[in-house]
Amino acid sequence: MRNLLASLLLFSVPAMAIDLQGHRGARGHLPENTLPAFAYAISLGVTTLELDVGVTRDGVVVVHHDRALNPDLARSPDGRWVKAPAPTILSLTFEQLRTYDVGRLRPGSEYSSRFKDQKPLDGTRIPKLADVLKLDAKVRFNIETKISPEAPQETLAPEPFARALIAEVRKAGVEKRTTIQSFDWRTLKVVEREAPLRMVLVQGVSSGERMDFTIRKAVELGVAEVRPVLAAASVARPKGERAAARREHWQKVAISACEQCGRNRIPQVHEMISVGQIPTDQASCKILLSPRAALRFSEACRRIETAVTVAAGPEAGFNAAEEAAFLDAGYVPARLGARVLRTETAALAALAALNALRGDF
């Protein structure tokens, strides 16, 4: 396993004749895996920044090559070089990690002999991944997860490690420019099972078996969240304890679907709300499925960047007032062909189309 280097593209990227990568930034010139090194690499014209990440005790994804502080790079707040065994990234909070200076190579070390021209920048700190991802609007990122099955106590477990990294990449909106690689394939298995497009389904509550079927298949298609909405046409209208029990049942349906399809992350099924309680959604594209819409679904999908929310009505659909509420919340009405689809067919057809148009189909 140690000799296996596996890599995984979150999204396909345009083919290039040459991809010039800045390894750990430009460590031949400036301290590795630091903001100044990455900025300098970009100024040299690299097309991809190669970097390594770890996760601190308080869950911050940071850029650092090793699972622990490197005695050839790091100095403690008193100015002394750290000694092996040095503190692991996981053992420190981000604020504690920021007290270490990584701005120069330890004199006399093998590392310093290899990079004699590296310019020291005293006071340079280990950066957050989020800050690196904001450096440039075009450069791509080749990110390695620093984790090993031979040292499980030194890092987060593979799944929370990968989840933290995925969250930062999605938050920055750089999925299409990011490759995740690792010597430890376990983190890559987590990444590859998640649809690159974040899809949220707002589903009008339909009768028992139909709602179960919709949730089960939506999970298989990669939906990230399900938000049940009580509409005027909803036949089932549980309240109080019955509503809580129904939500718990749907969550179990989602868990079962994850087990069947091999997903590592369980989508959340939210509490039932009314159409008037639709939350403000930050998705770049929000689509209301409506057979009366003039806009085709494929045309509405052109606005999608990295996330989309789709609303599908129950049996008999949403009424005019409910559709108006969705429009007020920023949804764009779109139709799935010229035919009127059943509630479970509409939601699943939309999710499948999204995967084909913008996802991993």
C-alpha positions in Angstrom: 0.0 0.0 0.0 2.9 2.3 0.8 4.0 2.2 -2.8 0.6 2.8 -4.2 -0.2 6.3 -5.2 -3.8 6.6 -6.2 -5.4 9.8 -7.4 -9.0 10.9 -8.0 -10.4 13.8 -10.0 -13.4 15.3 -8.3 -14.4 16.8 -11.6 -13.0 16.3 -15.1 -10.8 19.2 -16.2 -9.9 20.4 -19.7 -7.1 18.5 -21.3 -3.8 20.4 -21.4 -0.6 19.7 -23.3 1.5 20.6 -20.2 0.3 21.0 -16.6 3.1 22.9 -14.8 2.8 22.0 -11.1 4.3 23.9 -8.2 5.4 21.2 -5.8 4.5 22.3 -2.3 4.4 25.8 -3.8 7.8 26.8 -4.9 10.0 25.3 -2.2 13.2 25.7 -4.1 12.6 29.5 -3.6 10.5 30.0 -0.5 9.4 27.9 2.6 7.3 24.9 1.4 3.5 24.7 1.7 3.2 28.4 2.8 1.1 31.2 1.4 4.2 33.1 0.1 5.5 30.0 -1.7 2.1 29.4 -3.4 1.8 33.0 -4.4 5.3 33.0 -5.9 4.6 29.8 -7.8 1.5 31.4 -9.3 3.6 34.4 -10.3 6.0 32.0 -12.1 3.1 30.7 -14.2 2.3 27.3 -12.7 -1.1 25.9 -13.7 -1.5 23.6 -10.6 -0.5 24.0 -7.0 0.6 20.6 -5.4 0.1 20.6 -1.7 -0.5 18.4 1.3 -3.1 18.6 4.1 -3.8 17.6 7.6 -6.6 18.3 10.1 -6.1 19.9 13.5 -7.6 18.9 16.8 -10.4 21.5 16.3 -11.2 20.4 12.8 -9.3 22.9 10.7 -7.9 21.7 7.4 -4.3 23.0 7.2 -1.5 22.7 4.6 1.5 20.7 5.8 3.5 17.9 4.3 3.9 15.7 7.4 1.5 14.2 9.9 3.7 15.9 12.6 5.7 19.1 12.7 9.0 18.7 10.9 12.1 19.2 13.0 13.9 20.6 9.9 11.2 23.3 9.4 9.4 24.2 12.6 10.5 26.4 15.5 8.5 26.7 18.7 7.4 30.1 20.2 10.7 30.3 22.1 12.6 30.1 18.8 14.0 26.6 19.3 13.8 23.9 16.7 11.3 21.2 17.5 12.7 17.8 18.3 11.4 14.4 17.2 9.0 13.0 18.1 7.4 16.4 17.3 3.7 17.2 18.0 1.2 15.8 15.4 -1.0 18.2 13.6 -4.0 16.4 15.1 -2.7 17.0 18.7 -2.8 20.8 18.2 -5.6 23.3 17.8 -5.2 25.7 14.9 -4.2 28.5 17.2 -1.6 26.4 18.8 -0.3 25.3 15.4 0.0 29.0 14.4 2.5 29.6 17.2 5.1 27.6 15.3 7.4 29.4 12.8 8.0 27.4 9.5 9.8 30.3 7.7 13.3 28.8 7.4 15.2 25.5 7.1 17.2 24.3 10.0 20.9 25.0 9.4 23.0 21.9 8.8 20.0 19.6 8.0 19.9 17.4 4.9 16.8 19.4 3.8 18.7 22.7 3.8 21.6 21.2 1.8 19.1 20.2 -0.9 17.5 23.7 -1.1 20.4 26.1 -0.6 18.7 28.9 -2.5 15.5 28.8 -0.5 15.0 32.3 0.9 14.0 32.4 4.6 10.9 34.2 5.7 10.9 34.3 9.4 7.4 34.5 11.0 5.8 32.4 8.2 3.0 30.2 9.6 1.3 27.0 8.5 -1.8 28.2 6.5 -5.4 27.1 6.4 -6.4 25.2 3.2 -9.2 27.8 2.8 -6.7 30.6 2.5 -4.7 28.8 -0.2 -7.8 28.0 -2.2 -8.6 31.7 -2.4 -5.2 32.7 -3.9 -6.1 32.6 -7.5 -9.3 32.3 -9.7 -7.7 30.0 -12.3 -5.0 27.8 -10.8 -5.8 24.2 -10.1 -5.1 22.2 -7.0 -3.5 18.8 -6.5 -4.1 17.9 -2.9 -2.6 15.0 -1.0 -4.2 13.6 2.2 -1.4 13.0 4.7 -2.8 9.9 6.4 -1.5 6.3 6.8 -3.0 3.1 8.0 0.3 2.4 9.8 -0.2 5.4 12.1 -3.9 5.7 12.8 -3.3 7.5 16.0 -1.6 10.4 14.3 -4.5 11.6 12.1 -8.3 11.7 11.9 -9.9 8.5 10.6 -10.2 8.3 6.8 -13.9 9.3 6.6 -13.9 12.4 8.7 -10.5 13.4 7.2 -11.9 13.2 3.7 -15.2 14.8 4.7 -13.3 17.8 6.1 -11.3 18.2 2.9 -14.4 17.8 0.7 -16.2 20.4 2.7 -13.4 23.0 2.2 -13.1 22.3 -1.5 -16.9 22.7 -1.9 -17.0 25.8 0.3 -14.4 27.5 -1.9 -16.2 26.4 -5.1 -13.1 24.9 -6.6 -14.4 21.3 -7.3 -13.7 21.6 -11.0 -10.1 22.7 -10.4 -9.3 20.1 -7.7 -7.6 16.7 -7.7 -7.4 14.7 -4.5 -4.6 12.1 -4.3 -3.2 9.9 -1.6 -0.9 7.0 -0.7 -3.8 5.8 1.4 -6.7 4.8 -0.8 -9.2 4.8 2.1 -9.7 8.6 1.8 -10.1 8.3 -1.9 -12.9 5.7 -1.5 -14.8 8.2 0.6 -14.3 10.9 -2.1 -15.3 8.8 -5.1 -18.6 7.8 -3.6 -19.8 11.3 -3.3 -21.5 13.0 -6.3 -19.4 16.0 -7.3 -22.6 18.1 -7.7 -24.3 18.9 -4.4 -28.0 18.1 -4.9 -30.7 18.9 -2.4 -34.2 17.6 -3.0 -37.2 19.5 -1.7 -39.9 16.9 -1.9 -43.6 17.4 -1.4 -44.8 14.8 1.0 -46.5 12.0 -0.8 -48.2 8.8 0.4 -46.2 6.3 2.4 -44.6 3.9 -0.1 -44.2 6.6 -2.8 -42.2 8.8 -0.3 -40.1 5.9 0.8 -39.3 5.0 -2.8 -38.4 8.6 -3.7 -36.0 9.0 -0.7 -34.4 5.6 -1.3 -33.7 6.2 -5.0 -32.7 9.9 -4.4 -30.0 8.7 -2.0 -28.8 6.2 -4.6 -28.6 9.0 -7.1 -26.4 11.0 -4.8 -28.7 13.6 -3.1 -27.0 15.4 -0.2 -30.2 16.4 1.7 -33.9 15.7 1.6 -36.3 18.4 2.8 -39.9 17.1 3.0 -42.5 19.8 2.4 -46.2 19.6 3.4 -48.3 20.8 0.5 -52.0 21.4 0.1 -52.2 18.2 -2.0 -50.2 16.1 0.5 -52.4 13.1 1.5 -50.3 12.2 4.5 -50.1 15.0 7.0 -48.6 13.7 10.2 -48.2 16.1 13.2 -46.3 16.1 16.5 -45.0 12.7 17.6 -46.3 11.1 14.4 -44.3 13.6 12.3 -41.2 12.9 14.3 -41.7 9.2 13.9 -42.2 9.6 10.1 -39.0 11.6 9.8 -37.1 9.0 11.8 -38.5 6.3 9.5 -37.3 8.3 6.4 -33.9 8.7 7.9 -33.7 4.9 8.3 -34.7 4.5 4.7 -31.8 6.8 3.7 -29.4 4.8 5.8 -30.5 1.6 4.2 -30.1 3.1 0.8 -26.5 4.1 1.7 -25.7 0.6 2.7 -27.1 -0.7 -0.5 -25.3 1.7 -2.9 -22.0 2.0 -1.0 -22.2 5.6 0.0 -20.2 6.7 3.1 -22.1 9.8 3.9 -25.7 9.6 5.1 -27.9 12.4 3.6 -29.9 14.2 6.2 -33.7 14.0 6.0 -35.0 17.2 7.6 -38.1 17.8 9.6 -41.3 18.5 7.6 -42.1 22.1 6.9 -44.8 24.0 5.1 -44.2 25.7 1.7 -44.2 29.0 3.6 -41.2 27.9 5.7 -38.9 27.1 2.8 -35.4 28.2 3.9 -33.2 30.5 2.1 -30.9 28.3 0.0 -27.4 29.4 -1.1 -27.4 27.1 -4.1 -26.3 28.8 -7.3 -29.4 27.2 -9.0 -32.8 26.4 -7.5 -35.3 24.7 -9.8 -39.0 24.1 -9.3 -40.3 21.2 -11.3 -43.6 22.3 -13.0 -45.4 20.8 -16.0 -46.7 24.3 -16.7 -43.3 25.9 -17.0 -42.0 27.2 -20.4 -38.4 26.6 -19.6 -36.9 23.1 -20.2 -35.1 21.5 -17.3 -31.9 21.1 -19.3 -31.9 24.9 -20.0 -32.4 25.7 -16.3 -29.4 23.5 -15.5 -27.1 25.9 -17.4 -27.0 28.1 -14.3 -25.6 25.4 -12.1 -22.2 25.9 -10.7 -21.5 23.5 -7.8 -24.8 23.0 -6.1 -28.5 22.8 -7.0 -31.8 22.5 -5.2 -34.7 20.8 -6.9 -38.3 21.0 -5.7 -40.8 18.4 -6.7 -44.5 18.4 -5.7 -46.6 15.6 -4.1 -49.4 13.8 -5.9 -51.3 16.5 -7.8 -48.3 18.8 -7.4 -48.0 22.2 -5.9 -50.9 24.7 -6.3 -50.6 28.1 -7.8 -50.0 29.9 -4.5 -47.4 27.4 -3.5 -45.6 27.7 -6.8 -45.6 31.5 -6.3 -44.0 31.0 -2.8 -41.2 29.0 -4.5 -40.7 31.7 -7.1 -40.4 34.3 -4.3 -37.7 32.1 -2.7 -35.7 32.3 -5.9 -36.7 29.1 -7.6 -36.9 28.9 -11.4 -39.8 26.8 -12.8 -38.8 24.2 -15.4 -40.5 21.2 -17.0 -39.3 17.7 -17.6 -40.5 17.2 -21.1 -44.1 17.5 -22.4 -45.5 14.8 -20.2 -47.0 15.0 -16.6 -44.9 12.8 -14.4 -45.8 11.1 -11.2 -44.3 12.6 -8.1 -41.6 9.9 -7.6 -40.8 9.9 -11.3 -40.3 13.6 -11.5 -37.9 13.9 -8.6 -35.8 10.9 -9.7 -35.8 11.9 -13.4 -34.5 15.3 -12.4 -31.7 13.9 -10.2 -30.6 11.5 -12.9 -30.6 14.3 -15.5 -28.5 16.4 -13.1 -26.0 13.6 -12.8 -25.8 13.3 -16.5 -25.5 17.0 -17.2 -23.4 18.2 -14.3 -22.5 15.2 -12.1 -20.6 11.9 -12.4 -22.7 10.0 -14.9 
